Amino acid sequence: MSSSIVLINPFIVPEGKLEESIKYWESHRDFLKTQPGYISTKLHRSLETQSFLGEAKYKLINVAEWESQDAFNSAVQKMQLALNTERVEGLVGQPALYEVVRE
């Protein structure tokens, strides 16, 4: 088993704010990827096509891997001090940290 941790952060994106939300995410990603313990991150966008699944509640989902919870927490604290980016109005993230328990 991997000892790294995974951040999964689904975002509720307001109508008409998708591109602005992606740019907001990119500015945070650019900072975090310079921090010790960062491994990778990918931003996923829901498919806009109609399917039997219906419309996705979360238009964007960020999945990031970090060496440890301490490394992630330290990086986020530094980011909050360093970045002075204006939030996207109505953008709501619901982040949580996970560990792999089965592969």
C-alpha positions, 0 to 999 in steps of 0.5 A, a space after each residue: 500500500 502507498 503511504 501517500 494521502 489523496 485530496 479529493 475536492 469536488 466543486 459546485 460551480 455556479 452557472 457561467 463561472 466554469 472558466 473562472 473557476 478553472 483559472 482560480 484552481 490553476 493559480 492554487 495548483 501552481 503554488 502548491 506544486 512547488 511545495 515539499 511533499 507535492 506529488 501530483 494533481 488533476 482537475 476533472 470536469 464533468 461531461 455536459 452530455 445527457 446520460 442516464 446518470 443525470 446532471 452532475 452536482 459537481 462540475 469540477 473535481 480535484 484529485 491530488 496526491 501528497 506524500 503526507 497529511 503534514 506536508 499537505 497541511 503545511 502547503 495549504 497554510 503557506 498558500 493561504 498566506 502567499 496567495 491573495 486571489 479573489 474567490 470565485 463568487 458561488 464556488 463551493 469546494 468540499 475537500 477531504 483527505 483520504 488514504 488508499 485501503 485497497 488496490 
